[in-house]
Amino acid sequence: MPDTEKTNARNRAWYWKNIDRARKANKERSRKYYPTSGRDWKLRKLGWTLETFEIAKAKQEERCAICKQLPDHDGPIGNRTLCADHAHTNPPKPRALLCGDCNRALGLLMDNPELCEAAADYLRAWGE
């Protein structure tokens, strides 16, 4: 077996024996050399850029566009970041930044204004 094959086999054996340590090191190295690449890619998929995200964040004073709460308010799930909301079109169109609870609520109501109004009417009818 040539030396490179022995080295590769030895490296593979070490990797599988120390998989948690290796994955942690890879993640740290990736964050060091590519600090925004993953986030930038996710935002671009939603029609946003890092710049438009930061502009919207400043414009909204780092608050949710719907409930006006800071993203770390104690909602039912305890959100920690603002979500980049977008219209589900092709290509996606950025709308505003929302806390996770409001973002999930819109998603569960299928971004349908009539359903949102019906839910509001329901709550008003049963309100106390």
Stockholm file with secondary structure:
# STOCKHOLM 1.0

chainA/1-128         MPDTEKTNARNRAWYWKNIDRARKANKERSRKYYPTSGRDWKLRKLGWTLETFEIAKAKQEERCAICKQLPDHDGPIGNRTLCADHAHTNPPKPRALLCGDCNRALGLLMDNPELCEAAADYLRAWGE
#=GR chainA/1-128 SS CCHHHHHHHHHHHHHHHTHHHHHHHHHHHHHHHCTTHHHHHHHHHTTCCHHHHHHHHHHTTTSCTTTCCCTTSCCSSCCCSEEEEEESSSSCEEEEEEEHHHHHHHHHTTTCHHHHHHHHHHHHHTCC
#=GC SS_cons         CCHHHHHHHHHHHHHHHTHHHHHHHHHHHHHHHCTTHHHHHHHHHTTCCHHHHHHHHHHTTTSCTTTCCCTTSCCSSCCCSEEEEEESSSSCEEEEEEEHHHHHHHHHTTTCHHHHHHHHHHHHHTCC
//
